[in-house]
Amino acid sequence: INFIRKNDNYMLQVLKRSTPFLAYIVSELKKRNMPVELALLPIIESSYDPFAYSIGQAAGLWQMIPITASRFGIEQNWWYDGRRDLIDSTEAAMEYLSYLYGYMGEDWLLALASYNSGEGSISRAIQKNKNKSLPWDFWNLSLSRQTSAYVPRLLALIEIIKYPKKYNIELPVIANEIYFSIVDVEGQIDLALAAELAE
């Protein structure tokens, strides 16, 4: 929260960048009865940049690595990387988050930590605490610095979005309308021709 308050342009920029995507992602979360706050996750993952690419080979808004993307049905080939496609990557990310939520005993904090570092590492941290008869909720696990900060970063974003006046932050108004239509072109098409046809 303090970081965002000191860098108030950050929220302005990232929320403006989210404008073409946010309403669609929120609508997909609602369809699945998932917390709409998860629409803020791409802020942490990619700053809402669909072309974001990490040194760990994660790509797209949801920063999925190739193996996870394949596991959840995202096509990746020489021509096309579905991790950079809003529709495909959002569907896969939501399937993955739903799976993690169930796998982690319907605990969203543990599911989010798992999204960041993999369910295996979170499961091992939980088992380590259980073996020592220690609490095994997110706040009591011994995790990497990155994962330990990941969940609080999302919680801070949720807090600021819910109560901007409390933190003296002005947020842009984002219309609750989907900015695109999905059209099946039944094959490859030159982008210049697609733009011309769409005017």
DOBARO-592006 format. One record per residue: x, z, y of N, C-alpha, C in turn; chain. Coordinates in nm, 4 decimals. Each point is the difference from the previous one (the first is absolute). Example, Ala and Ser with C-alpha at 12.3 -4.5 7.8 and 13.67 -1.06 7.14 Angstrom:
2
       n.x       n.z       n.y      ca.x      ca.z      ca.y       c.x       c.z       c.y  unit
    1.3190    0.7800   -0.5690   -0.0890    0.0000    0.1190    0.0900    0.0000    0.1200     A
   -0.0350   -0.0720    0.1050    0.0820    0.0060    0.1190   -0.0770    0.0730    0.1090     A
This chain:
199
       n.x       n.z       n.y      ca.x      ca.z      ca.y       c.x       c.z       c.y  unit
    0.0843    0.0000   -0.1194   -0.0843    0.0000    0.1194    0.0881    0.0000    0.1248     A
    0.1038    0.0829   -0.0026    0.0909    0.0054    0.1156    0.0694   -0.1336    0.0226     A
    0.0402   -0.0658   -0.1080    0.0644   -0.1313    0.0125   -0.0946   -0.0981    0.0686     A
   -0.1247   -0.0029   -0.0432   -0.0970   -0.0947    0.0568   -0.0305    0.0348    0.1452     A
   -0.0084    0.1284    0.0305   -0.0264    0.0404    0.1387    0.1139   -0.0426    0.0922     A
    0.1224    0.0079   -0.0506    0.1158   -0.0397    0.0818    0.0147   -0.1519    0.0080     A
   -0.0599   -0.0701   -0.0960    0.0101   -0.1464   -0.0059   -0.1402   -0.0599   -0.0003     A
   -0.0779    0.0280    0.1037   -0.1402   -0.0418    0.0002   -0.0184   -0.1515   -0.0028     A
    0.1012   -0.0759    0.0406   -0.0080   -0.1463   -0.0107   -0.0031   -0.0453   -0.1452     A
    0.0599    0.0813   -0.0879    0.0043   -0.0310   -0.1426   -0.1413   -0.0175   -0.0551     A
   -0.0880    0.0968    0.0269   -0.1372   -0.0068   -0.0509   -0.0738   -0.1195    0.0592     A
    0.0217   -0.0240    0.1267   -0.0652   -0.1113    0.0683    0.0394   -0.1322   -0.0655     A
    0.1296   -0.0194   -0.0212    0.0506   -0.1243   -0.0580   -0.0481   -0.0195   -0.1436     A
    0.0114    0.1060   -0.0798   -0.0323   -0.0147   -0.1417   -0.1507   -0.0179   -0.0202     A
   -0.0811    0.0654    0.0810   -0.1449   -0.0169   -0.0134   -0.0440   -0.1379    0.0486     A
    0.0642   -0.0509    0.1035   -0.0305   -0.1373    0.0434    0.0378   -0.0993   -0.1097     A
    0.1128    0.0249   -0.0658    0.0440   -0.0882   -0.1084   -0.0962    0.0072   -0.1192     A
   -0.0668    0.1131   -0.0160   -0.0927    0.0176   -0.1132   -0.1339   -0.0696    0.0213     A
   -0.0277   -0.0432    0.1224   -0.1322   -0.0522    0.0370   -0.0547   -0.1062   -0.0963     A
    0.0779   -0.1014   -0.0408   -0.0581   -0.1014   -0.0900   -0.0280    0.0514   -0.1420     A
    0.0541    0.1149   -0.0354   -0.0050    0.0471   -0.1387   -0.0892    0.1225   -0.0221     A
   -0.0084    0.0858    0.0993   -0.0571    0.1346   -0.0164   -0.1443   -0.0009   -0.0482     A
   -0.0873   -0.0776    0.0619   -0.1420   -0.0003   -0.0385   -0.0162   -0.0438   -0.1456     A
    0.0783   -0.0999   -0.0416   -0.0083   -0.0457   -0.1394    0.0431    0.1108   -0.0956     A
    0.1111    0.0651    0.0296    0.0510    0.1058   -0.0879   -0.0992    0.1163   -0.0061     A
   -0.0553    0.0391    0.1136   -0.0995    0.1084    0.0020   -0.1217   -0.0392   -0.0842     A
   -0.0456   -0.1248    0.0136   -0.1174   -0.0437   -0.0775    0.0286    0.0039   -0.1502     A
    0.1217   -0.0370   -0.0400    0.0366    0.0036   -0.1421    0.0085    0.1447   -0.0513     A
    0.0504    0.0901    0.0829    0.0056    0.1419   -0.0390   -0.1410    0.0559   -0.0176     A
   -0.0882   -0.0351    0.0916   -0.1388    0.0484   -0.0095   -0.0681   -0.0522   -0.1259     A
    0.0253   -0.1272   -0.0345   -0.0587   -0.0581   -0.1222    0.0381    0.0808   -0.1229     A
    0.1215    0.0554    0.0018    0.0525    0.0726   -0.1160   -0.0195    0.1518    0.0124     A
   -0.0706    0.0443    0.1046   -0.0191    0.1443    0.0257    0.1330    0.0747    0.0082     A
    0.0975   -0.0629    0.0632    0.1311    0.0617    0.0203    0.0076    0.0490    0.1445     A
    0.0851    0.0993    0.0293    0.0111    0.0494    0.1381    0.0421   -0.1112    0.0956     A
   -0.0766   -0.0192    0.1080    0.0335   -0.1070    0.0954    0.1325    0.0281    0.0706     A
    0.0441    0.1253   -0.0011    0.1284    0.0342    0.0614    0.1169   -0.0731   -0.0658     A
   -0.0206   -0.0480   -0.1234    0.1053   -0.0751   -0.0687    0.0309   -0.1312    0.0722     A
   -0.0878   -0.0433    0.0891    0.0261   -0.1209    0.0797    0.1170    0.0209    0.0948     A
    0.0398    0.1260    0.0195    0.1157    0.0290    0.0854    0.1322   -0.0082   -0.0773     A
   -0.0079   -0.0071   -0.1310    0.1220   -0.0035   -0.0818    0.0938   -0.1162    0.0354     A
   -0.0514   -0.1217    0.0281    0.0925   -0.1079    0.0394    0.0767    0.0279    0.1297     A
   -0.0459    0.0945    0.0805    0.0791    0.0371    0.1181    0.1319    0.0598   -0.0454     A
   -0.0065    0.0869   -0.0995    0.1211    0.0640   -0.0525    0.0818   -0.0991   -0.0816     A
   -0.0687   -0.0800   -0.0786    0.0684   -0.0916   -0.0905    0.0709   -0.1146    0.0727     A
   -0.0706   -0.0651    0.0924    0.0519   -0.1250    0.0563   -0.0205   -0.0137    0.1501     A
   -0.0533    0.1031    0.0644   -0.0425   -0.0106    0.1403   -0.0980   -0.1164    0.0178     A
   -0.0795   -0.0230   -0.1034   -0.0996   -0.1074   -0.0026    0.0612   -0.1381    0.0219     A
    0.1180   -0.0212   -0.0574    0.0656   -0.1305    0.0059   -0.0094   -0.0648   -0.1384     A
   -0.0823   -0.1039   -0.0174   -0.0160   -0.0601   -0.1326    0.1272   -0.0654   -0.0526     A
    0.0983   -0.0241    0.0884    0.1255   -0.0619   -0.0436    0.1123    0.1017   -0.0165     A
   -0.0343    0.1287    0.0072    0.1017    0.1054   -0.0173    0.0615   -0.0108   -0.1394     A
    0.1306    0.0215   -0.0064    0.0740   -0.0070   -0.1268    0.1062    0.1080    0.0031     A
    0.0059    0.0801   -0.1047    0.0961    0.1113   -0.0017    0.1214   -0.0343   -0.0860     A
    0.1051    0.0799    0.0155    0.1197   -0.0212   -0.0828   -0.0295    0.0279   -0.1473     A
   -0.1067    0.0751   -0.0263   -0.0410    0.0276   -0.1379   -0.0910   -0.1075   -0.0568     A
   -0.0088   -0.1160    0.0672   -0.0783   -0.1167   -0.0405   -0.1508    0.0203    0.0122     A
   -0.0434    0.1020    0.0736   -0.1425    0.0173    0.0263   -0.0403   -0.0965    0.1108     A
   -0.1218   -0.0556   -0.0103   -0.0426   -0.0996    0.0980   -0.1460    0.0180    0.0387     A
   -0.0318   -0.0492    0.1196   -0.1375   -0.0051    0.0471   -0.0483    0.1261    0.0678     A
   -0.1269   -0.0021    0.0414   -0.0612    0.1148    0.0679    0.0124    0.1272   -0.0819     A
   -0.0212   -0.0141   -0.1314   -0.0046    0.1171   -0.0894    0.1353    0.0294   -0.0649     A
    0.1010   -0.0801    0.0313    0.1372    0.0193   -0.0485    0.0071    0.0239   -0.1512     A
   -0.0506   -0.0953   -0.0740    0.0037    0.0101   -0.1460    0.1279   -0.0640   -0.0528     A
    0.0602    0.0658   -0.0984    0.1169   -0.0585   -0.0659   -0.0495   -0.1010   -0.1040     A
    0.0835   -0.0956   -0.0386   -0.0465   -0.1068   -0.0902   -0.0639    0.0503   -0.1297     A
    0.0584    0.1016   -0.0635   -0.0521    0.0447   -0.1297   -0.1387    0.0635    0.0138     A
   -0.0210    0.0771    0.1066   -0.1319    0.0606    0.0224   -0.1010   -0.1085    0.0344     A
    0.0406   -0.0952    0.0820   -0.0892   -0.1102    0.0369   -0.0446   -0.0765   -0.1244     A
    0.0938   -0.0308   -0.0892   -0.0337   -0.0706   -0.1243   -0.0940    0.0828   -0.0857     A
    0.0263    0.1282   -0.0064   -0.0822    0.0925   -0.0802   -0.1461   -0.0029    0.0448     A
   -0.0222   -0.0225    0.1309   -0.1357   -0.0006    0.0524   -0.0488   -0.1404    0.0371     A
    0.0586   -0.0996   -0.0675   -0.0540   -0.1346    0.0034    0.0353   -0.0869    0.1191     A
    0.1014    0.0384    0.0775    0.0385   -0.0825    0.1148    0.0915   -0.1127   -0.0466     A
   -0.0378   -0.1211    0.0337    0.0803   -0.1174   -0.0334    0.1215   -0.0070    0.0920     A
    0.1163   -0.0286   -0.0592    0.1235   -0.0173    0.0769    0.0772   -0.1146   -0.0631     A
    0.0196   -0.1048    0.0779    0.0796   -0.1113   -0.0501    0.0769   -0.0623    0.1161     A
    0.0620   -0.1142   -0.0261    0.0829   -0.0629    0.1030   -0.0816   -0.0362    0.1230     A
   -0.1284   -0.0375   -0.0219   -0.0850   -0.0470    0.1095   -0.0757    0.1120    0.0697     A
   -0.0284    0.1032   -0.0743   -0.0986    0.0975    0.0485    0.0376    0.1418   -0.0422     A
   -0.0087    0.0919    0.0946    0.0204    0.1417   -0.0303   -0.1253    0.0743    0.0463     A
   -0.0848    0.0337   -0.0953   -0.1268    0.0658    0.0298    0.0140    0.1360    0.0664     A
    0.1202    0.0567   -0.0026    0.0221    0.1287    0.0676   -0.0143   -0.0163    0.1506     A
    0.0176   -0.1248    0.0482   -0.0133   -0.0281    0.1431   -0.1402   -0.0508    0.0351     A
   -0.0848   -0.0124   -0.1002   -0.1370   -0.0461    0.0206   -0.0894    0.1226    0.0178     A
   -0.0753    0.0043    0.1089   -0.0844    0.1164    0.0297   -0.0989    0.0293   -0.1114     A
   -0.0671   -0.1019   -0.0506   -0.1047    0.0200   -0.1005    0.0602    0.0513   -0.1306     A
    0.0975   -0.0747   -0.0536    0.0602    0.0373   -0.1285    0.0710    0.1351    0.0064     A
    0.0785    0.0209    0.1055    0.0781    0.1247    0.0075   -0.0901    0.1216    0.0220     A
   -0.1068   -0.0166    0.0782   -0.0917    0.1121    0.0242   -0.0723    0.0371   -0.1286     A
   -0.0452   -0.1004   -0.0744   -0.0672    0.0279   -0.1274    0.0944    0.0730   -0.0959     A
    0.1228   -0.0489   -0.0105    0.0971    0.0628   -0.0901    0.0347    0.1415    0.0454     A
    0.0206    0.0183    0.1296    0.0336    0.1330    0.0528   -0.1124    0.0993   -0.0283     A
   -0.1245   -0.0444    0.0152   -0.1128    0.0892   -0.0243   -0.0162    0.0314   -0.1487     A
    0.0258   -0.0994   -0.0831   -0.0026    0.0261   -0.1447    0.1091    0.1002   -0.0373     A
    0.1162   -0.0186    0.0567    0.1124    0.0897   -0.0279   -0.0304    0.1416    0.0499     A
   -0.0504    0.0111    0.1230   -0.0329    0.1322    0.0552   -0.1097    0.0676   -0.0813     A
   -0.1004   -0.0757   -0.0439   -0.1069    0.0564   -0.0846    0.0569    0.0504   -0.1321     A
    0.0872   -0.0815   -0.0587    0.0652    0.0408   -0.1251    0.0791    0.1291    0.0204     A
    0.0789    0.0056    0.1072    0.0822    0.1188    0.0266   -0.0862    0.1230    0.0249     A
   -0.1106   -0.0180    0.0677   -0.0922    0.1109    0.0277   -0.0512    0.0601   -0.1319     A
   -0.0388   -0.0864   -0.0931   -0.0442    0.0476   -0.1309    0.1144    0.0615   -0.0788     A
    0.1137   -0.0655    0.0007    0.1170    0.0457   -0.0751    0.0485    0.1369    0.0487     A
   -0.0140    0.0241    0.1309    0.0461    0.1256    0.0599   -0.1125    0.1036    0.0112     A
   -0.0980   -0.0100   -0.0890   -0.1042    0.1018   -0.0054   -0.0896    0.0032    0.1226     A
   -0.0256   -0.1179    0.0562   -0.0853   -0.0147    0.1192    0.0509    0.0815    0.1184     A
    0.1299   -0.0080    0.0205    0.0656    0.0666    0.1137    0.0615   -0.1102    0.0868     A
   -0.0588   -0.0217    0.1202    0.0475   -0.1091    0.0840    0.1425    0.0198    0.0501     A
    0.0405    0.1248    0.0250    0.1370    0.0217    0.0494    0.1022   -0.0391   -0.1066     A
   -0.0273    0.0371   -0.1249    0.0900   -0.0375   -0.1092   -0.0056   -0.1511   -0.0252     A
   -0.1190   -0.0596    0.0146   -0.0130   -0.1448   -0.0175    0.0825   -0.0738    0.1055     A
   -0.0059    0.0467    0.1241    0.0773   -0.0632    0.1076    0.1495    0.0169   -0.0207     A
    0.0413    0.1188   -0.0422    0.1421    0.0220   -0.0301    0.0447   -0.0950   -0.1110     A
   -0.0880   -0.0207   -0.0986    0.0306   -0.0912   -0.1108    0.0074   -0.1446    0.0477     A
   -0.0842   -0.0361    0.0958    0.0041   -0.1354    0.0548    0.1366   -0.0257    0.0636     A
    0.0556    0.1050    0.0600    0.1296   -0.0132    0.0662    0.1162   -0.0033   -0.0983     A
   -0.0039    0.0858   -0.1009    0.1187    0.0116   -0.0854   -0.0240   -0.0287   -0.1483     A
   -0.1231   -0.0344   -0.0346   -0.0317   -0.0287   -0.1398   -0.0560    0.1222   -0.0712     A
   -0.0969   -0.0248   -0.0877   -0.0647    0.1128   -0.0692    0.0941    0.0743   -0.0925     A
    0.1032   -0.0697   -0.0485    0.0962    0.0656   -0.0898    0.0752    0.1120    0.0691     A
    0.0497   -0.0252    0.1194    0.0785    0.1029    0.0702   -0.0876    0.1185    0.0411     A
   -0.1254   -0.0271    0.0391   -0.0898    0.1102    0.0364   -0.0385    0.0790   -0.1246     A
   -0.0260   -0.0690   -0.1104   -0.0332    0.0686   -0.1263    0.1140    0.0910   -0.0442     A
    0.1239   -0.0482    0.0145    0.1160    0.0830   -0.0384    0.0116    0.1233    0.0893     A
   -0.0246   -0.0174    0.1306    0.0060    0.1143    0.0928   -0.1090    0.1022   -0.0328     A
   -0.1179   -0.0487   -0.0355   -0.1109    0.0891   -0.0387    0.0371    0.0770   -0.1262     A
    0.0513   -0.0720   -0.0997    0.0361    0.0640   -0.1273    0.1089    0.1042    0.0198     A
    0.0953   -0.0302    0.0871    0.1089    0.0944    0.0308   -0.0577    0.1308    0.0543     A
   -0.0965   -0.0111    0.0929   -0.0628    0.1202    0.0566   -0.0837    0.0733   -0.1038     A
   -0.0729   -0.0760   -0.0837   -0.0819    0.0623   -0.1047    0.0882    0.0788   -0.0970     A
    0.1160   -0.0578   -0.0346    0.0927    0.0680   -0.0910    0.0511    0.1320    0.0570     A
    0.0054    0.0094    0.1324    0.0471    0.1226    0.0661   -0.1165    0.0881    0.0457     A
   -0.1218   -0.0363   -0.0413   -0.1227    0.0714    0.0406   -0.0147    0.0062    0.1524     A
    0.0363   -0.1103    0.0658   -0.0123   -0.0103    0.1453   -0.1208   -0.0864    0.0345     A
   -0.0548    0.0156    0.1208   -0.1101   -0.0881    0.0402    0.0476   -0.1455    0.0004     A
   -0.0887   -0.0913   -0.0348    0.0422   -0.1399   -0.0098   -0.0831   -0.0940    0.0870     A
   -0.0550    0.0540    0.1086   -0.0642   -0.0861    0.0989    0.1099   -0.0700    0.0806     A
   -0.0380   -0.0992    0.0797    0.0978   -0.0791    0.0747    0.0966    0.0870    0.0804     A
   -0.0533    0.1005    0.0693    0.0797    0.0796    0.0937    0.1062    0.0848   -0.0696     A
   -0.0126    0.0206   -0.1313    0.0953    0.0847   -0.0724    0.0959   -0.0774   -0.0898     A
   -0.0089   -0.1322    0.0028    0.0890   -0.0800   -0.0846    0.1328   -0.0265    0.0695     A
    0.1044   -0.0085   -0.0799    0.1319   -0.0368    0.0515    0.0125   -0.1523   -0.0118     A
   -0.0150   -0.0680    0.1144   -0.0005   -0.1463    0.0027    0.1101   -0.0505    0.0922     A
    0.0213   -0.1297   -0.0040    0.0991   -0.0592    0.0898   -0.0447    0.0216    0.1444     A
    0.0953   -0.0075    0.0901   -0.0301    0.0178    0.1431   -0.1044   -0.1025    0.0460     A
    0.0151   -0.1249   -0.0469   -0.0922   -0.1068    0.0397   -0.1425    0.0309   -0.0451     A
   -0.0173    0.0392   -0.1268   -0.1338    0.0277   -0.0529   -0.0579    0.1274    0.0607     A
    0.0846    0.0993    0.0242   -0.0468    0.1243    0.0629   -0.0548   -0.0257    0.1403     A
    0.0547   -0.1017    0.0684   -0.0453   -0.0325    0.1356   -0.1160   -0.0994    0.0000     A
   -0.0168   -0.0736   -0.1088   -0.0960   -0.1097   -0.0079   -0.1444    0.0477    0.0202     A
   -0.0401    0.0979   -0.0791   -0.1375    0.0510    0.0075   -0.0278    0.0651    0.1357     A
    0.0883    0.0874    0.0519   -0.0254    0.0556    0.1336   -0.0087   -0.1064    0.1100     A
    0.0729   -0.1090   -0.0150   -0.0099   -0.1087    0.0998   -0.1407   -0.0577    0.0023     A
   -0.0582   -0.0203   -0.1193   -0.1372   -0.0517   -0.0045   -0.0972    0.1036    0.0569     A
    0.0173    0.1253   -0.0351   -0.0884    0.1053    0.0515    0.0086    0.0098    0.1520     A
    0.1193   -0.0209    0.0555    0.0175    0.0017    0.1463   -0.0764   -0.1166    0.0637     A
    0.0091   -0.1176   -0.0606   -0.0738   -0.1160    0.0523   -0.1503    0.0249   -0.0023     A
   -0.0484    0.0563   -0.1105   -0.1435    0.0302   -0.0124   -0.0426    0.0968    0.1103     A
    0.0795    0.1027    0.0213   -0.0304    0.1005    0.1031   -0.0067   -0.0644    0.1388     A
    0.0945   -0.0847    0.0304    0.0048   -0.0633    0.1329   -0.1150   -0.0984    0.0194     A
   -0.0340   -0.0752   -0.1037   -0.1116   -0.0945    0.0096   -0.1322    0.0754    0.0188     A
   -0.0135    0.1131   -0.0696   -0.1236    0.0784    0.0108   -0.0121    0.0709    0.1346     A
    0.1119    0.0498    0.0525   -0.0030    0.0832    0.1214    0.1015   -0.0478    0.1050     A
   -0.0114   -0.1238    0.0479    0.1003   -0.0504    0.0946    0.0053    0.0805    0.1307     A
   -0.1146    0.0464    0.0479   -0.0024    0.0751    0.1264    0.0763    0.1313   -0.0122     A
   -0.0110    0.0615   -0.1159    0.0707    0.1261   -0.0256    0.1506   -0.0169    0.0201     A
    0.0511   -0.1194   -0.0348    0.1441   -0.0259    0.0094    0.0357   -0.0865    0.1205     A
   -0.0985   -0.0224    0.0867    0.0209   -0.0766    0.1233    0.0557   -0.1400   -0.0291     A
   -0.0622   -0.0646   -0.1001    0.0424   -0.1350   -0.0390   -0.1190   -0.0933    0.0163     A
    0.0232   -0.1111    0.0700   -0.1052   -0.0993    0.0176    0.0163   -0.1075   -0.1057     A
   -0.1059   -0.0222   -0.0764    0.0048   -0.0977   -0.1078   -0.0804   -0.1243    0.0384     A
    0.0423   -0.1175   -0.0449   -0.0763   -0.1210    0.0300   -0.1313   -0.0017   -0.0782     A
   -0.0982   -0.0661    0.0543   -0.1265   -0.0178   -0.0719    0.0171   -0.1212   -0.0914     A
   -0.0288    0.0206   -0.1274    0.0108   -0.1093   -0.0968   -0.1402   -0.0295   -0.0507     A
   -0.0450   -0.1229    0.0224   -0.1353   -0.0391   -0.0417   -0.0132    0.0083   -0.1511     A
   -0.1151    0.0473   -0.0448   -0.0257    0.0119   -0.1433   -0.0572   -0.1320   -0.0523     A
    0.0808   -0.1050    0.0101   -0.0424   -0.1304   -0.0492    0.1157   -0.0686   -0.0699     A
   -0.0322   -0.0667   -0.1084    0.1025   -0.0696   -0.0769    0.0338   -0.1302    0.0725     A
    0.1288   -0.0238    0.0200    0.0490   -0.1088    0.0846    0.0200   -0.1318   -0.0731     A
   -0.0426   -0.0090   -0.1236    0.0280   -0.1220   -0.0744   -0.1099   -0.0248   -0.1027     A
   -0.0015   -0.1211   -0.0513   -0.0875   -0.0367   -0.1113    0.0897   -0.0456   -0.1136     A
   -0.0471    0.0163   -0.1199    0.0759   -0.0446   -0.1173   -0.0574   -0.1350   -0.0425     A
    0.0876   -0.1011   -0.0049   -0.0429   -0.1352   -0.0353    0.0828   -0.0472   -0.1187     A
   -0.0666   -0.0450   -0.1050    0.0705   -0.0547   -0.1162    0.0290   -0.1471    0.0261     A
    0.1274   -0.0332    0.0131    0.0382   -0.1402    0.0261    0.0322   -0.0745   -0.1296     A
   -0.0174    0.0676   -0.1126    0.0130   -0.0600   -0.1335    0.1342   -0.0677   -0.0229     A
    0.1065    0.0577    0.0536    0.1334   -0.0558   -0.0220    0.0859    0.0184    0.1225     A
    0.1181   -0.0580   -0.0043    0.0914    0.0126    0.1135   -0.0472   -0.0877    0.1154     A
    0.0292    0.0458    0.1204   -0.0360   -0.0775    0.1192    0.1079    0.0220    0.1057     A
    0.0332   -0.1046    0.0717    0.0969    0.0103    0.1080   -0.0582    0.0879    0.1100     A
    0.0775    0.0972    0.0488   -0.0515    0.0940    0.0997   -0.0406   -0.0693    0.1303     A
    0.0722   -0.1050    0.0378   -0.0355   -0.0743    0.1223   -0.1382   -0.0642   -0.0165     A
   -0.0279   -0.0535   -0.1189   -0.1304   -0.0592   -0.0274   -0.1082    0.1069   -0.0020     A
    0.0288    0.1149   -0.0616   -0.0966    0.1109   -0.0045   -0.0339    0.0444    0.1423     A
    0.1014    0.0124    0.0863   -0.0226    0.0398    0.1383   -0.0848   -0.1030    0.0736     A
    0.0293   -0.1272   -0.0248   -0.0759   -0.1068    0.0637   -0.1465    0.0036   -0.0427     A
   -0.0245    0.0151   -0.1314   -0.1360    0.0038   -0.0525   -0.0766    0.1226    0.0516     A
    0.0702    0.1097    0.0177   -0.0626    0.1244    0.0488   -0.0117    0.0020    0.1527     A
    0.0563   -0.1035    0.0623    0.0066   -0.0088    0.1464    0.0686    0.1216    0.0605     A
